[in-house]
Amino acid sequence: MGKGRHSGRDPADFAKTDRLLSAEELAVRDRVRAFVEEEVLPVAADHWDRAEFPFGLLKGLGGLGLMGGTYERRYGGSEMNNVAYGLGVAELARGSGSLSTFLHVQSGLAMAAIHELGSEEQKERWLPAMARCERIGCFALTEPESGSDPASMRTTATRTPGGYVLEGEKRWIGNASFADVAVVWAKGEDGRVRGFLVEKETGGFEARVIPRKGSQRAVWQAHIRLRRCFVPEENRLPLAEGLGSTLSILTHSRYGVGWDGLGQAADCYERALSYARDREQFGSPIAAFQLVQNRLARMAADLAQLRLLAVHMGRLKDAGELDPPLVSMFKMSSLSKARRIAALARETLGGNGILLDHRIMEHMADIEGAYTYEGTDDINALIVGQAITGHRAFAPRHS
């Protein structure tokens, strides 16, 4: 399935949800779709297979206006709404879950932290170049012993004349091995969590790529070590005070990951549908068989529900009404449905489903990564459960 497979009506939009979108939103979707068809699809599977990051796509990706797309133009943004941004994310994920993960780190985490918590000087210095992918950022929160419980982080920031000295380790940090700036979170001597901009080549900062991954293979996550790493005062994010500021940034990225699941699931469905129409067994295309039609019908229904939820979440975000529990529900629902759709699609292709040429196995593996990051499925469910019941199921162990 190559160029032109999205011409005319989108086969993954059985419920005709396109009519809910504005011309401007459709234009963003189509712009990213064209980039994916022309630039991403020809190389994505090979990069994934070799576990190589597609550096050659960065210039084109930076020209889409998607990085920090909702931000003001003076910061390199396109001032698009959140539905348009989500549609662009979904299209990128159709072509490569690894590349959309890069986007979440660059745009949804690193740029979001600078935009929401940085000084005017920090925003002007970093955001326009990051929007063009001329500068790369990462977001260093997770630690070897601290994933779902960021309050237990051990990385410290000790005051020293002119700035801070950072000590500690971070793990699973996307882009860190080639980032120009790392947003690093650390606990001060008063126990409060603060954010710092650690620039490339800073002494005491080391990032090594984590090898042998079975998911997100074409995007690099790294293990960071901070040893007597000095950060000047002007590189502290002035509004990053307390764990709440950290978690507010995760809400932005989690929203994007919800669209990620939709995009990858849509590609799995389309490829399964195309294969079922073309593949003949026992004298008929397998699309004529009851069991195959049952799988396709269930995939189409799940996709319709996901599309409707995604657009509604985007409208709520534009209205300032998308609270963290709703974002968690969106991410939880999207990735669990994407997981199921990918499995049904792979089953539809039989033995051919494991070949990277058909892309479904790649999507299945990448969905597993997204199912876990930006809050595991269980953690997101508990966030929703607390909002529903008023009871917190995971006991607060930290102040």
C-alpha positions in Angstrom: 0.0 0.0 0.0 1.9 3.0 -1.2 1.1 6.4 -2.8 -2.5 7.2 -3.4 -4.0 4.8 -0.9 -5.8 7.7 0.8 -7.3 9.2 -2.3 -11.0 9.8 -2.2 -12.9 8.7 0.9 -10.8 7.5 3.7 -11.5 3.7 4.1 -10.8 4.0 7.8 -13.6 6.5 8.3 -16.6 4.2 8.0 -18.6 6.5 10.3 -18.1 9.6 8.1 -16.5 11.6 10.8 -14.7 13.9 8.3 -17.9 16.0 8.2 -17.1 17.0 11.8 -13.9 18.7 10.7 -13.2 22.2 9.3 -11.5 23.0 6.1 -8.5 24.2 8.0 -8.3 21.0 10.0 -8.6 18.9 6.9 -5.8 20.9 5.3 -3.4 20.1 8.2 -4.3 16.5 8.0 -3.8 16.3 4.2 -0.5 18.2 4.4 0.9 15.7 6.9 -0.6 12.8 5.0 1.2 13.9 1.8 4.5 14.1 3.7 4.0 10.6 5.1 3.1 9.1 1.7 6.0 10.7 -0.1 8.8 10.8 2.5 8.0 8.5 5.5 6.5 5.3 4.0 9.4 4.6 1.6 11.9 4.4 4.4 10.1 3.8 7.7 10.2 0.0 7.8 13.9 -0.2 6.9 14.8 2.3 9.7 12.7 0.4 12.2 14.3 -2.9 11.1 17.8 -1.5 11.6 16.9 0.5 14.7 18.1 3.7 13.1 16.6 7.1 13.7 15.5 8.7 10.4 17.5 11.9 10.6 16.9 12.6 6.9 13.2 13.3 7.7 13.7 16.0 10.2 13.9 18.9 7.7 10.6 17.9 6.1 9.0 17.2 9.4 10.0 20.7 10.6 8.5 22.3 7.6 5.0 20.9 8.3 4.2 23.4 11.0 3.2 20.6 13.3 6.0 20.9 16.0 4.5 23.2 18.6 1.7 23.7 16.1 -0.7 25.3 18.6 1.8 27.9 19.8 2.0 31.5 18.8 3.8 32.3 15.5 6.5 34.3 17.3 7.5 31.0 18.9 7.5 29.1 15.6 4.0 27.8 16.0 1.2 27.7 13.4 -1.6 28.7 15.8 -3.6 25.7 14.7 -6.3 24.3 17.0 -5.9 21.1 19.0 -8.1 19.0 16.6 -5.8 20.0 13.7 -2.8 19.2 15.8 -4.2 15.8 16.7 -5.1 15.0 13.1 -1.5 15.7 12.1 -0.2 13.5 14.9 -2.4 10.7 13.8 -1.2 10.9 10.2 2.4 10.9 11.3 1.7 7.8 13.4 0.1 6.1 10.4 3.5 6.3 8.7 5.7 5.6 11.7 4.9 5.2 15.4 8.6 5.8 16.1 8.5 9.2 14.3 5.3 10.2 16.1 7.0 9.3 19.4 9.9 11.7 18.4 7.2 14.4 17.9 5.7 13.8 21.3 9.1 14.2 23.0 10.0 17.3 20.9 6.7 19.0 20.8 4.5 17.6 23.5 7.2 17.5 26.2 10.3 19.5 25.6 8.7 22.4 23.7 5.7 22.3 26.0 7.8 22.6 29.1 9.7 25.6 27.7 6.5 27.2 26.4 4.5 26.8 29.6 7.2 27.1 32.3 10.1 29.0 30.7 11.1 32.7 30.6 10.5 34.9 27.6 14.2 34.7 26.8 14.2 30.9 27.0 11.1 30.7 24.7 12.6 33.0 22.1 15.9 31.2 22.2 14.7 27.6 21.8 11.1 27.4 20.5 11.4 28.7 16.9 14.4 26.5 16.1 12.8 23.5 17.8 9.6 24.1 15.7 11.7 23.8 12.6 13.6 20.7 14.0 16.8 22.7 13.7 17.3 22.2 17.5 16.2 19.0 19.2 15.0 18.7 22.8 14.3 15.9 25.3 12.4 15.6 28.6 14.2 13.8 31.4 11.8 12.8 34.1 11.7 9.0 34.4 14.4 7.3 36.4 15.7 3.8 36.7 13.7 3.3 39.9 11.0 5.9 39.3 8.5 5.5 36.5 4.8 5.8 37.5 5.8 7.4 40.8 7.8 10.6 39.8 7.6 12.0 43.3 10.1 9.3 44.3 12.8 10.7 42.0 16.3 10.7 43.3 18.0 13.2 41.0 19.0 16.3 43.0 19.7 19.9 42.3 22.1 21.6 44.8 22.5 25.3 44.9 26.0 26.6 44.1 27.3 30.1 43.2 25.7 31.0 39.9 23.4 28.1 39.5 22.8 24.4 40.5 24.7 21.1 40.4 22.7 18.2 39.2 23.3 14.6 40.3 21.4 11.5 39.4 20.2 9.3 36.5 17.3 9.3 34.1 16.1 6.5 31.9 13.9 6.0 28.8 14.6 9.5 27.7 13.7 9.9 24.0 16.0 12.0 21.8 18.5 12.5 24.7 21.5 11.0 22.8 21.4 13.8 20.1 19.4 16.6 21.8 20.6 20.1 21.9 18.7 20.8 25.2 17.4 18.5 27.9 14.6 19.5 30.2 15.8 17.8 33.4 13.7 17.4 36.5 15.4 17.3 39.9 14.6 17.8 43.6 16.1 20.8 45.3 17.4 20.9 48.8 13.9 21.9 50.0 12.5 18.7 48.4 10.6 20.6 45.7 10.9 19.4 42.1 12.3 21.9 39.6 13.1 22.0 35.9 16.4 22.8 34.3 17.6 23.3 30.7 20.8 21.3 30.3 22.5 22.2 27.0 24.4 19.8 24.8 28.0 19.3 25.7 27.4 20.4 29.3 30.1 18.8 31.5 28.8 15.9 33.6 25.9 15.1 31.2 26.1 11.7 29.5 23.4 10.0 27.4 23.7 6.5 26.0 21.2 4.8 23.7 19.3 1.9 25.2 19.9 -1.1 22.9 17.9 -4.2 22.0 14.4 -2.8 22.0 11.5 -4.6 20.5 9.3 -1.5 20.3 9.8 2.1 19.1 12.9 0.8 17.3 13.4 3.8 15.0 13.4 6.3 17.8 16.2 6.3 20.3 15.7 6.3 24.1 18.7 6.9 26.3 20.0 6.4 29.8 21.3 9.7 31.2 23.9 10.0 33.9 24.3 13.4 35.6 27.6 13.7 37.5 28.4 17.2 39.0 26.5 18.7 36.1 26.5 22.5 36.5 23.5 24.4 35.2 23.6 28.2 35.4 20.7 30.1 37.1 19.4 31.4 33.8 18.8 27.8 32.6 16.3 27.1 35.4 12.7 27.1 34.2 11.3 29.9 36.4 7.7 28.5 36.5 8.7 24.9 37.1 8.1 24.7 40.9 6.7 21.5 42.3 5.6 18.2 40.9 2.4 19.7 39.7 4.1 21.7 37.0 5.8 18.6 35.7 2.5 16.7 35.6 0.8 19.5 33.7 3.3 19.0 30.9 2.6 15.3 30.7 -1.1 16.2 30.1 -0.2 17.9 26.8 1.9 14.9 25.6 -0.7 12.4 26.8 -3.3 14.1 24.6 -1.1 13.7 21.5 -0.4 10.0 22.3 -4.2 9.4 22.2 -4.2 10.5 18.6 -1.1 8.3 18.0 -3.1 5.2 18.8 -5.9 6.3 16.4 -3.4 6.8 13.6 -1.6 3.5 14.0 -4.9 1.6 14.4 -6.3 3.2 11.2 -3.3 2.1 9.2 -3.6 -1.5 10.5 -7.2 -1.6 9.6 -6.6 -0.2 6.1 -3.9 -2.7 5.4 -6.0 -5.6 6.6 -8.9 -4.5 4.5 -6.8 -4.1 1.4 -5.2 -7.5 2.0 -8.5 -9.2 2.6 -9.8 -7.9 -0.7 -6.8 -9.0 -2.7 -5.9 -12.3 -1.0 -7.8 -15.4 -2.5 -8.2 -18.7 -0.8 -10.6 -21.5 -1.7 -11.5 -19.7 -4.8 -12.7 -16.4 -3.2 -11.1 -13.3 -1.7 -10.9 -13.8 2.1 -12.9 -10.6 2.5 -15.9 -12.8 1.5 -15.4 -15.1 4.6 -17.6 -14.5 7.6 -14.8 -14.6 10.2 -12.8 -12.0 8.3 -15.8 -9.7 7.9 -16.4 -10.1 11.6 -12.8 -8.9 12.4 -13.1 -6.0 9.9 -16.5 -4.9 11.3 -15.1 -4.8 14.9 -12.0 -2.9 13.8 -14.2 -0.3 11.9 -16.5 0.1 14.9 -13.6 0.6 17.3 -12.0 3.2 14.9 -15.3 5.1 14.7 -15.6 5.3 18.4 -11.9 6.4 18.7 -12.4 9.1 16.0 -15.4 10.6 17.7 -13.7 10.6 21.1 -10.5 12.1 19.7 -12.3 15.0 17.9 -14.4 15.7 21.1 -11.3 15.7 23.3 -9.7 18.2 20.9 -12.7 20.4 21.0 -12.7 20.3 24.8 -8.9 21.1 24.8 -9.5 24.1 22.6 -12.2 25.3 25.0 -9.9 24.9 28.0 -12.1 22.1 29.4 -9.9 19.0 29.0 -8.9 18.1 32.5 -6.2 15.4 33.3 -8.7 12.6 34.0 -10.3 13.1 30.6 -6.9 13.0 29.0 -6.1 9.8 30.8 -9.4 8.3 29.7 -8.6 9.3 26.1 -5.1 7.8 26.1 -6.2 4.6 27.9 -9.1 4.1 25.5 -7.1 4.9 22.4 -4.2 2.6 23.0 -6.2 -0.3 24.3 -8.4 -0.2 21.2 -5.4 0.3 19.0 -3.8 -2.8 20.6 -6.9 -4.9 19.8 -7.2 -3.6 16.2 -3.6 -4.3 15.5 -4.0 -7.9 16.7 -7.1 -8.4 14.6 -5.3 -7.0 11.6 -2.3 -9.2 12.0 -4.6 -12.2 12.3 -6.3 -11.3 9.1 -3.0 -11.4 7.2 -2.2 -14.8 8.6 1.5 -15.6 8.3 2.2 -12.6 6.1 1.1 -10.4 9.1 4.5 -10.8 10.7 6.4 -9.3 7.7 7.6 -5.7 8.0 6.6 -5.2 4.4 3.0 -5.1 5.6 3.8 -2.8 8.5 1.3 -4.3 10.9 3.8 -6.1 13.1 5.8 -2.8 13.4 2.7 -1.0 14.5 1.8 -3.8 17.0 5.3 -3.5 18.6 5.2 0.3 18.6 1.7 0.4 20.1 3.0 -1.7 23.0 5.5 1.0 23.8 2.9 3.8 23.6 0.5 1.6 25.7 3.1 1.9 28.5 4.6 5.4 28.2 2.9 8.7 29.2 1.3 6.7 32.0 0.7 3.0 31.9 -2.8 1.7 31.1 -3.3 0.9 34.8 -2.2 4.3 36.1 -4.4 6.1 33.6 -7.3 3.9 34.7 -6.7 4.7 38.3 -6.6 8.5 37.5 -10.0 8.1 35.9 -11.2 5.9 38.7 -10.3 8.6 41.3 -12.2 11.2 39.3 -15.3 9.0 39.1 -15.3 7.8 42.8 -13.5 10.5 44.7 -11.2 7.8 46.2 -7.5 7.5 45.3 -6.5 3.9 44.8 -2.8 4.5 44.9 -1.9 5.8 48.4 0.1 9.0 48.6 3.4 8.1 50.1 5.1 11.5 49.4 4.4 15.0 50.5 
